[in-house]
Amino acid sequence: MVEEFVYLGSLVHSSTQSSPDISCRNAITREAMQNLDDQIWKSRISISTKLKLYNTCILPIFLYGSECWADTKRDVRNQMVPPRVE
């Protein structure tokens, strides 16, 4: 039996818990944020434009497939916070 596999971009784990996929999404989102660090987040672009870029380009990366997550209180408390703009 397979422990986990990726289906349509979401990590499916044999335990049926969503925390592995949430962790994977969080890592992918963090990487996207870091790739744009110098070009966007540390630039002189206005805060409102940065927020629009975040909501349009970054947040969907984290939320992709989230409608299928079986959230537990632990997931919500520990992992379901997407990376912040610093």
C-alpha positions as CSV (number, residue, x, y, z in Angstrom):
1,M,0.0,0.0,0.0
2,V,1.2,3.5,-0.8
3,E,1.7,5.9,2.2
4,E,1.1,9.1,0.2
5,F,0.8,10.4,-3.4
6,V,0.1,13.6,-5.2
7,Y,-3.2,13.9,-6.9
8,L,-4.1,17.1,-8.9
9,G,-1.4,19.0,-6.9
10,S,-2.6,17.9,-3.5
11,L,-0.8,15.5,-1.2
12,V,-3.0,12.6,-0.2
13,H,-1.9,10.6,2.8
14,S,-3.0,7.2,3.8
15,S,-3.9,8.4,7.3
16,T,-6.7,10.6,5.7
17,Q,-5.4,13.6,7.7
18,S,-5.0,16.9,6.0
19,S,-1.9,18.0,8.0
20,P,0.6,16.5,5.5
21,D,-1.0,18.5,2.6
22,I,-1.3,21.6,4.7
23,S,2.4,21.4,5.6
24,C,3.3,20.8,1.9
25,R,1.2,23.8,0.8
26,N,2.8,25.9,3.5
27,A,6.3,25.1,2.3
28,I,5.4,25.8,-1.3
29,T,3.9,29.1,-0.3
30,R,6.9,30.0,1.8
31,E,9.2,29.3,-1.2
32,A,7.0,31.5,-3.5
33,M,7.2,34.3,-0.9
34,Q,11.0,34.0,-0.7
35,N,11.4,34.1,-4.4
36,L,9.6,37.4,-4.5
37,D,11.4,38.8,-1.5
38,D,13.8,41.3,-3.1
39,Q,11.6,42.1,-6.1
40,I,8.4,42.8,-4.3
41,W,8.4,42.7,-0.5
42,K,11.5,44.8,0.0
43,S,10.8,47.2,-2.8
44,R,9.2,50.6,-2.7
45,I,5.9,49.4,-4.0
46,S,3.0,50.6,-1.9
47,I,1.6,48.4,0.8
48,S,-1.8,48.3,-0.9
49,T,-0.2,47.0,-4.1
50,K,1.8,44.4,-2.1
51,L,-1.4,43.2,-0.4
52,K,-3.1,42.9,-3.8
53,L,-0.1,40.9,-5.1
54,Y,-0.2,38.7,-2.0
55,N,-3.9,38.1,-2.3
56,T,-3.8,37.4,-6.0
57,C,-0.5,35.4,-6.4
58,I,0.5,34.0,-3.1
59,L,-2.6,33.2,-1.1
60,P,-4.1,31.0,-3.9
61,I,-1.0,28.8,-3.7
62,F,-1.7,28.1,-0.1
63,L,-5.4,27.6,-0.4
64,Y,-5.3,25.3,-3.5
65,G,-7.3,22.2,-2.6
66,S,-8.2,23.6,0.9
67,E,-11.9,22.9,0.3
68,C,-11.0,19.2,0.6
69,W,-9.1,19.5,3.8
70,A,-10.5,17.7,6.9
71,D,-9.4,20.4,9.3
72,T,-8.7,19.5,12.9
73,K,-8.3,22.0,15.7
74,R,-4.6,21.2,15.7
75,D,-4.3,22.0,12.0
76,V,-6.1,25.3,12.4
77,R,-4.1,26.3,15.4
78,N,-0.6,25.2,14.1
79,Q,-0.4,25.1,10.4
80,M,-3.2,26.9,8.6
81,V,-1.6,30.3,8.8
82,P,0.0,31.2,5.5
83,P,3.4,32.9,5.6
84,R,3.4,36.7,6.3
85,V,4.7,39.5,4.3
86,E,7.6,40.9,6.3
